[in-house]
Amino acid sequence: MKTDPEQFILGNTSPIVPPHVPEIRLHLASEVHDLWLKTEEDLEAIGLPPPFWAFAWAGGQGLARHVLDNPELVRGKRVLDFASGSGLVAIAAAMAGASEVLAADIDPWARTAVRLNAALNGVTLAFTDDDLIGLSVDFDVVLAGDVFYDSTFAQSLTLWFEQLAKAGCDVLVGDPGRSYRPTARLEPLATYMVPVTRVLEDAEIKKTTVWRFV
């Protein structure tokens, strides 16, 4: 990497409480940080992929809220947080009593973000940057926040989640109405009105639903 991830994250974020999950603090970018203003070319110059880990997305906030409010979903269970980003949902699962939590994200910068955020909240998480899509995984629960943003990616996830659900895994997703979510395969569990930043979304409040994949 051209830039040290830990130094960059600590220098370009602040410990911030996501508005819908006040129990958790994360190293996030805010409007006062230069990270908001960097172009794709700026990011490429410093060797930084798009910093999805620097923001608390609506789907993740809704799913984390649901896990904290319904800890029986994960308590004593082995949990995979897929496309973990900042680690928000993984941290919520650990706080809710999961026996084991693995945060998975193919962005190598997410490893450092998750480690720093886990330490900030006093929880222990494992991390992998392996591409798990299509693989059999030995977990009781799979959590995924805000993953249906791309058509091809959503199709791959739908097939994988179907495979996992048939194998007995409880697959829960948080989604704020993304275009490519497989609605026919989703059972709604709860809906939340999640405050977000207009720079990231097209509104200041996003209606976010937590779904179970069936």
N, C-alpha and C positions, 0 to 999 in steps of 0.2 A: 504493500500500500504506500502511496506517495505521502500520506498524512497519517499521523498516529491517531487512531480512532478515539482513544480515551481522552487525550488532550483536546481533540477537536470537539467532542461531545461536551466536555466540561466547560470549554470556552465559548460554546455557541448555544447553550441551553441553560435553563434554570430549573430547579425543583419546583414543579407546578402541580396543583391539584386539578385533575380533570373534573369539570363541573358536575358530571353525573355520577362520579365515583369519588366522593370526598375522602374516603378512607385510605386512598392510595395517592402517593406522590410519584411523579415521573420526571426525568430529565427531558423537558420538552422545549421546542422553540416557541417563542412568542413574537408578537409584532415588533418588539424592541430589538430583536436579534437580527444580525446580518443574514442569517441562514434563510430568512423569508425572502430576501432580496436577490439571492444568488440565482443566476440563470443556469440553464443546463450546461452551457459552456464553462461557466465558473466551476460548477460541481465536477465536471470532467477534468478540469485542469488540476484539481486537488485530489483526484482519484476517488471521488465520492459518488456512489450510485444515488438515485433519487432517495432522499432521507425519509422514507415512510415511518421509520422508527421515531422520528422527532415530533410526531403529532398523535393526538388521541382521537382516532377516527370514530364516527358515530356508531358503527356496527360493533366495534370493540367495547366502547363505553356501555352500550346497551347489554351486551353479553356479560361483561364483567359485573354490572349491576345485578343481573339476573342470578349469576352464580353466588354473589355475596348474599342476596336475599333468599336464596334457596340452596343452602350449603349441602343439603342431603343429595343433591345432584352429583357432587364430587367427593363428599366426605369419605375418607378411607379408600378411595379409588385411585387407579393409575390414570393420569390425565395427560393428553397431548394437546398443546395449544399450537395449532397449525397457522403458518404465516403470522408469527407472533409479533413482529414489529418491535414496539417498545417493551413488550412483555406484559402489558396491562392485564390481559385475560389470564395469562399464566400466573401472575401474582395474585389475582383474585382467587384462582383455584387453590393456590397454596394457603392463602389466608382462610379459605373456607374449609380447610382440613383435608385436602387431597393427600394421599399417602405418597404419591410420586407425581412430579410434574416435569414434563419435557417441553421446552419451548423450541419450536422448529421454524427456521426462516433461512432461505437461501442467500439472503443479503449478508455478507460477512461482517458488515458494520453492526448488524442487529445483535451479534454475539456480545459485543461490548456494551451496547445499550441495555440489553437484558440484564447483564451482570451488574451494571451500575444501578439499574432500577430495582433489582432484587435486593441489593445491599441497602438501598435507600429505604426499603420497606421491611427489612429484617427477615426475609424469607430466602429459602434455598431452592434454586431451580437448576435443572440440567438443560443443556442447549445442544442442538444439532443444526448444521447447515446442509445436511443431506437433502436431496430431492426425494420426498417420501411418496409422491403421488403414484398410485398404482400398486404400492407395496402393501403387504400384510403387516400390520403393526399390533403389538401386544399391549393394548390399552383398553380400559373400560369405557372411557369417555374421550371423544375428540371435540375440541372447541375450535371454532373458526369465526373470526370477526371480519366483516367487510371484504369478502373474497370473490364476490361475483361481479367484478368490475370489467371483465374482459370476456368476450364470447368464447374464444378457444379455450382459455383457462377455465372458465365456468363449466364447459362441457367435460373437460378432463376431471374436474373436481366432482361433478355429478356422478360420473361412472365410479370413481373411487369411493365417494361417500356411500353410494349404493352398495358397493362391495363390503365396506366396513359395517354398515347397518345390518346387512344379511348375516354377517359373522357375529352379531350380537353386541356390537359397539354402539353406545349412545352418542349420536352425532348431533351437536347443537351448533347453530350458526346465528350470528347477529348480522342483520342486514337492513340498511336504511332505504330500501326501495331501489336497489341497483337493477339495471335493465335486464341482466342476464341470470338472475336467480331462478332456479328450477321450481317455480311455484307449485307445480303439480306433485312434487316429491316432498313438500314441506308442510309440516303441521305447526300452526302458530301456538306459541306458549305464552307470550306476553308482549306488550307493546309499550314503548317508552318514548317520551318527547325529550330528545337529547340536545342540549345547547352545543353548537359547534361554531367554528370561525368561518365567516363568510368568504375569506380568502380561499379556504379549502372546499367549501360546498356552495350551493346556490341558495342557501337560506341560513338563518341564524339558529333555527331549531329544525332538527331532522326527526321525523317519525321513524322510529327504529323498532323492528320486530325481532324477537328471538324465536327461532324455529327449531323444531326437531326434524331431522331428515328421516323419511320413512320409505 
